[in-house]
Amino acid sequence: MVHSLTQQVMRQDPMYYTLYCALRPDKAWKLISYPFYAKYAQPGDQTYFHHLDINILKLLDIDRGVNLIQGSVHFDDDNDENCTELLLGFQNHLAERWDRCVKARGLETDGHVHRILDQMYTKKDEVYFKTT
């Protein structure tokens, strides 16, 4: 896979790399960088992401991906309808959120990426987890 010019420049920045190392819970410094695809978008296209880039079952069962960090650089005009949502501190509630989705609502999914549907994370969940 070939990195775009922007991805190459970002990954060569020593501060960018240092921050990734410092933010990891395990403080690892030998990292592998996986590029994310670039999206072609035109005005009016939905460009927001509403998912978790991790297999939650494997994370909860065997800690797979527990030290992953994801970052991005955007060159577009984000607004409330087209943006990447961050739920600060939500990583501390994944097990409880998974139980609420699977056991209470029957909304189990499996895969490397978990798309978050409206019924998986409701307004009541926002209040409960204090992520509003």
Secondary structure, DSSP 8 states (H G I E B T S, - for coil): ----HHHHHHHH-HHHHHHHHHHSTT----------------TT----B-EESS-HHHHHHH-TTTT--------S---SSSSB---TTGGGGHHHHHHIIIIIT-----SSSEE--TTTS-HHHHHHHT--
